Amino acid sequence: MSRGIADIAPARLALLNGGSVASATLTEGLAIDFAQLLAAAVPAIGAARLEQMRVQAAAGITRRMALAAQLLLEADADLALLQAHPSDTVRGWACFAIAAQASWPLPQQLAAMRPLADDGHFGVREWAWLALRPHLAASLDEAIALLAPWTGDASERVRRFACEALRPRGVWCAHIARLKEQPQLALPLLQPLRADPAVYVQDAVANWLNDAAKSQPDWVRSLCAQWLLESPAAATVRICKRAQRSLA
């Protein structure tokens, strides 16, 4: 397993840049040359668009993901083919392409994003919520109502998305001020997951509450006390312990 970008074997990097394999680690994902991968995934992308990608080679990865999606939309690339591509990065571009569909209402964007939220690759699942999060935050009440049914989905990945996408603070993303001040708004997403059997989901709920504890510690303490009283299951105990890890 490679420890840093410089440790990735040239042959392995060539496969990643050619889009024939998925990245095994975050390091591999960060090492990919987006211009090379764009050319391999969509040969008709055009030299001018590839040059736009090359110019942004030093930009942050989230910015480059959004740019790749924009270029693919301009080139009228087949979104279904992107979503089925063997490269997790290309499928990540599909996430941003869905989020960039300005004419799509939020229910349509969520429906299109659902298969990517349930993707088998960890990276694609992160891009799915990161790409759509600004739209969810902008229509917070609608987003919570739309995501609430996802908390009962058979897939733990979909259940986790419902919670992770609207963390008050999150990682690699802008904070959601309303949820920092009024975390109770998200109870329709949190309450159904308080005893979820999947550790993947438990961690997401705990991290959500840990975020909230930074601005509303008393609310998190009170909610955890209520949950432990009503549902003293092992999963709830684990969630509440992790949720309060930053509290004195």
JOBELHU-V340898 format. One record per pair of residues at least 4 apart in sequence whose ideal C-beta (glycine too) atoms are under 6 Angstrom apart, sorted by the first residue. I is the first residue (numbers start at 0). GAP is how many residues later the second one is. D is the distance in whole Angstrom. If there is no record, write none. Layout:
BEGIN
i->I gap->GAP d->D
i->I gap->GAP d->D
END
This chain:
BEGIN
i->1 gap->5 d->4
i->1 gap->6 d->5
i->1 gap->25 d->6
i->2 gap->4 d->5
i->4 gap->26 d->4
i->7 gap->4 d->5
i->7 gap->5 d->5
i->7 gap->23 d->5
i->14 gap->5 d->5
i->14 gap->6 d->5
i->15 gap->12 d->6
i->15 gap->16 d->5
i->16 gap->15 d->6
i->16 gap->16 d->5
i->16 gap->19 d->4
i->16 gap->20 d->6
i->17 gap->22 d->5
i->18 gap->18 d->5
i->18 gap->21 d->5
i->18 gap->22 d->5
i->18 gap->68 d->4
i->18 gap->71 d->6
i->21 gap->66 d->4
i->21 gap->99 d->6
i->22 gap->5 d->4
i->22 gap->6 d->4
i->22 gap->65 d->6
i->23 gap->4 d->6
i->28 gap->94 d->6
i->31 gap->5 d->6
i->31 gap->57 d->6
i->33 gap->19 d->5
i->33 gap->30 d->5
i->33 gap->34 d->6
i->34 gap->15 d->5
i->34 gap->18 d->4
i->34 gap->19 d->5
i->36 gap->4 d->6
i->37 gap->7 d->5
i->37 gap->15 d->6
i->38 gap->11 d->6
i->40 gap->49 d->5
i->41 gap->35 d->5
i->44 gap->4 d->5
i->44 gap->30 d->5
i->48 gap->22 d->4
i->55 gap->8 d->6
i->55 gap->11 d->6
i->58 gap->4 d->5
i->58 gap->5 d->5
i->64 gap->27 d->6
i->64 gap->31 d->5
i->65 gap->30 d->5
i->67 gap->25 d->5
i->68 gap->24 d->5
i->68 gap->27 d->3
i->68 gap->28 d->4
i->68 gap->31 d->5
i->71 gap->5 d->4
i->71 gap->21 d->6
i->71 gap->25 d->6
i->72 gap->24 d->6
i->78 gap->18 d->6
i->81 gap->8 d->6
i->81 gap->12 d->4
i->82 gap->8 d->6
i->82 gap->11 d->5
i->84 gap->5 d->4
i->84 gap->6 d->6
i->87 gap->33 d->4
i->87 gap->35 d->5
i->87 gap->36 d->5
i->90 gap->33 d->5
i->91 gap->32 d->6
i->91 gap->35 d->4
i->94 gap->21 d->5
i->94 gap->32 d->4
i->94 gap->33 d->5
i->94 gap->36 d->4
i->95 gap->35 d->5
i->97 gap->11 d->6
i->97 gap->14 d->5
i->97 gap->15 d->5
i->98 gap->32 d->4
i->98 gap->33 d->5
i->103 gap->4 d->4
i->103 gap->5 d->5
i->105 gap->33 d->6
i->105 gap->36 d->6
i->109 gap->36 d->6
i->112 gap->4 d->6
i->112 gap->15 d->5
i->112 gap->19 d->6
i->115 gap->8 d->6
i->115 gap->12 d->4
i->116 gap->11 d->4
i->116 gap->41 d->6
i->116 gap->44 d->4
i->117 gap->37 d->5
i->117 gap->39 d->5
i->117 gap->40 d->5
i->118 gap->5 d->4
i->118 gap->6 d->5
i->124 gap->32 d->6
i->125 gap->4 d->6
i->126 gap->4 d->6
i->128 gap->4 d->6
i->128 gap->32 d->6
i->128 gap->35 d->5
i->128 gap->36 d->4
i->129 gap->43 d->6
i->131 gap->4 d->6
i->132 gap->4 d->6
i->132 gap->32 d->6
i->132 gap->40 d->6
i->135 gap->7 d->4
i->135 gap->29 d->6
i->136 gap->39 d->5
i->138 gap->4 d->5
i->139 gap->38 d->6
i->142 gap->4 d->6
i->143 gap->44 d->6
i->146 gap->15 d->4
i->146 gap->42 d->6
i->147 gap->40 d->4
i->149 gap->8 d->5
i->149 gap->12 d->4
i->150 gap->8 d->6
i->150 gap->11 d->5
i->150 gap->38 d->6
i->150 gap->41 d->4
i->150 gap->42 d->6
i->152 gap->5 d->4
i->152 gap->6 d->5
i->155 gap->42 d->4
i->155 gap->44 d->5
i->155 gap->45 d->5
i->158 gap->42 d->5
i->159 gap->4 d->5
i->159 gap->40 d->5
i->159 gap->41 d->5
i->159 gap->44 d->5
i->160 gap->4 d->6
i->161 gap->27 d->5
i->162 gap->26 d->6
i->162 gap->30 d->6
i->162 gap->41 d->4
i->162 gap->42 d->6
i->162 gap->45 d->6
i->163 gap->40 d->5
i->166 gap->41 d->5
i->166 gap->44 d->5
i->167 gap->8 d->6
i->167 gap->11 d->4
i->167 gap->12 d->5
i->167 gap->43 d->4
i->167 gap->44 d->5
i->168 gap->6 d->5
i->168 gap->42 d->4
i->177 gap->4 d->6
i->178 gap->4 d->6
i->179 gap->35 d->5
i->182 gap->29 d->4
i->182 gap->33 d->5
i->182 gap->36 d->6
i->185 gap->4 d->6
i->186 gap->4 d->5
i->192 gap->8 d->6
i->192 gap->12 d->5
i->193 gap->33 d->5
i->193 gap->37 d->6
i->193 gap->42 d->5
i->194 gap->36 d->5
i->194 gap->38 d->5
i->194 gap->40 d->5
i->194 gap->41 d->5
i->195 gap->5 d->4
i->195 gap->6 d->6
i->201 gap->33 d->6
i->201 gap->36 d->6
i->201 gap->37 d->5
i->204 gap->34 d->5
i->205 gap->33 d->5
i->205 gap->36 d->3
i->205 gap->37 d->5
i->208 gap->11 d->5
i->208 gap->34 d->3
i->209 gap->33 d->6
i->209 gap->36 d->6
i->211 gap->4 d->5
i->211 gap->8 d->5
i->212 gap->4 d->5
i->212 gap->7 d->4
i->212 gap->33 d->6
i->212 gap->34 d->6
i->216 gap->30 d->6
i->223 gap->16 d->4
i->223 gap->19 d->6
i->226 gap->4 d->6
i->226 gap->9 d->5
i->227 gap->4 d->6
i->227 gap->12 d->6
i->230 gap->5 d->5
i->238 gap->4 d->6
END
